[in-house]
Amino acid sequence: MELYYSEKFNPEELALLGRAIGTVAQGTVIVGRDGRAISRYGKRAMVVGIVSTGSTIMDVRLIPLIALKDFAHSKGMPLAYVYYHGGVRVEVNGLDVDEVEAILKSRSFIEAHPNDIGATVYYPNALDDFLHDLFKRYNFKIGGKALVDAMNTPAVLFFPRLSEHFGFEAELINDMMTSYIPPKPKEVFLHKLNKGDYTFGLRFRPDGIAEFYKDGEEKTFTSMWSLFDYLKRVFK
């Protein structure tokens, strides 16, 4: 769920948000980001706030949000994700959003003693491990050609590994994950998909939702596992 949005980059606000997240979590929080520099700096500010409460950070760095949600669920941990889409946004999962907002409003943060400041554990291979688990679970062939709209998100990092494993050709659009220019709109994707010789289409939205298109039908998925459960039924 989206917890925070600001058109302008405000590290002080993100640090306060981190203090509220850490106060509620009081454990380990998985944090990640998209490919923009502003998201990297924003995540740093948020992390400072989280660890100030004594909570620990598992920093997975650059990862698609839809993969991070699955990864965090498998670990049984809450997540906080910083990304840019028309402004700086923070997505959280596994936390009581109302409680976080109440703590933020009242400023009733937990203040850890300097000896109890939370640690940061780096886990840069989270996406590799996630894909390894995905490929172990799903080993079927799709074939054909897909039009993939990465929407300037780290979903571009799924390829070419996804296309190689499942045996389909992928044509990518909106694959500049460091760009602040808005991705070409959905209408451009649909026009290209309908006019081209594609077996199916995929759009990976910044909010961690995947859209699947085939034969005029559209399906949406909030998990890579549920997406590939569906693809297995369609193509196997």
N, C-alpha and C positions, 0 to 999 in steps of 0.2 A: 504494500500500500504506500502511496506517495505521502510522505511526512512533511516535506519542505519544498518550497519553490520560491525562487527570487530571480527577477530579471537581471539584477546586478550581483556581481560576486561580492559577498560579505563574509570574510573569514571569521569575524567576531561572532556573527550569528551562527555559523556552522560549529564553532567551538562550544557555544552555549548549548546547541542542539546535541552535540556529542556528550556533554555533561548530563543532559537529561536522559539520553540513551543509556549511558553507563550506569546512572543511578537506578534505572529500571532493570537493566540486564543483570547487574551484579554477578558476572560470570564472563564467559568468553563470547565475543561478538565477531563474526566474520565480516570483513569489510572488503569492498572492491570498487572499481571505477571503470568508466569508459576511457576512450583514447584522447580526450582533450586535456591540454595542460591545465586548464582551469579546474577540471575535475580532480586532477592529481593534487593540486594545491588545496582544493576544498576538502579532499579526503584527509590530508595532513592536519588541517585545522580541526576537523571533526574528531580525528583520532586523539589529538591532544586533549580534547574535552573528555573523551571516553576513558582514557587511562588515568585521568586526574581523579576519577571516582574509585579507582582500584580494580576496575574491570580490565580484562586482557583482550588484546586484539589478535585475531588471525588475519593477516593481510595477504589476500590472494592477488592483489594488484589488478592488472588489466584482464577483464573477463566479460563475456556477454551476460547481461542480467538474467536471461532465461536459464542459462547454465548455472549461474551462481545460486539461484533459487533451488534448483535440484541438488546442487552440491551441499548447500547449507542444510537442506532437509535430511540428506543422507547422514550428515554429521550430528543432527539433532541440536543445531545451534541457531540463534537468531542472526540476521544479516542486516547490514546497512550499506547501501550502494549509492555512490555519488556519480551523477551523469549530467550531461548538458543536452537540453532539448528546448530551445527557445528561452533558455535561462538555466540556472543551476537548480538541480532537483536532487532530492534524497528519497530513496525507496527503502522501506524497512519491511522485514518479515519475521515472524516469531516473537514479536514484542506487542504489548498492549499500547496501541497508538494513543488512545485517550489518556492513558496514564503518563506516557511520555509528554504529551502536550500539557497536561496538568502540572507536571514537575517543571516544565519549561516556563510556564506562566507564573508559577509561584516562586521560581528560583530556589526551590528547596532541594538543592543538589547534595549528594554525598561528597564530602571533602576527605579524600584519603590522606593519611599521614605520608610524608615524603618517603618513608621506608616501605610504604604499601602501595606506591604508584603501580598501576598495571603494566604488564610487559607487552611487547609487540613481538609476535611470532610470524615470521615471513613464510609464506607457502606459495612460491611463484609457479609451481607446477600443477596448480589446481585444475586448470583447463585441460592439460595433458592427461591427468588422472581421470577427469570426468569423461573425456572421449574414450579412454582405454576401457572404462567400465561400460560405456555405451556400446562400443564395438564388441565387447564380450557378450553382451545381452542380445544384440541384434546382428545377425550375420546373413542377411538376405540381399538380393540384388534388385535394384529398382530399374535401371536402364533408362534410356531416353535422354532428354535434355530438359533442364530446369532453368527458368528465369528466377534469379535470386536477388531480392532487394534487401541489401544489408542496412539501409537507412542510416548510413554513416555511423554505425555502431560496431563494437568489437565482434559482432556475429560474422564479420568477414574472416575472422580467425578460424571459424569452423571449416573453411575451405582452403586447400583442396582435399583435406583429410576425409571429410564426409563424402564428397563425390567419388574419391578413389575407393573407399571402403564399400560403398553401396552401388558402385558401378554406373553412375550417371554423369553426364556432362553438365557443368554449372556455368551459366553466364551471369556475371555479377553487375549490378548497377548500384549507385549510391554507396560505393565501397571505400570512400575517403573518410576513415574513422577519426581523423584528427581535424576535420573541417568544421568550421562554425557556420558555414553556409547551409541553410535548410536543405534537406534532401529533396529531390524531385518528388512531386506529389503522387499520391496513389493512382490518380487518373493516368499519369504517364506510364506507370508500371502496368496497369490493366490494358491500356492501348497496345503496348509492346507485346504483352502476353497473348492477347487475342489475335494480333496480326502475325505473330511469329510461329515458327514450327517448334513449339514447346510441349513437352509431355505434362508438365505441371509447373506451378509457380509457388514461391515462398517469399514472404515478407517478414523480417525480424524487426519488430517495433522497438523503439527505445525503452518503452515501459515493460519490457520482458515478455511480450506476447508474440507468438508466431502465427502467421496467417498462411493457410494452405489453399491453393486454388487448383482445381482440375475439372474440366468439362463444365464450366459455368457455375460450379459450386464453390463455396467458400467455407472453410472451417477455421476456428481459432483455438489455440492451445497455450496454456500457461506453463507448460512443462515440456522439455525435450523428450522425456519418457513417454508422455501421452501422445506427442506428435509421432514418435516412431512406432508406438503401438498401432496407431491408425495407419501409418504408411505400410506397416507389415501386412495389415488386412487388405489394403488396397492393391499392393503390388506383388504379394507372394502368390 
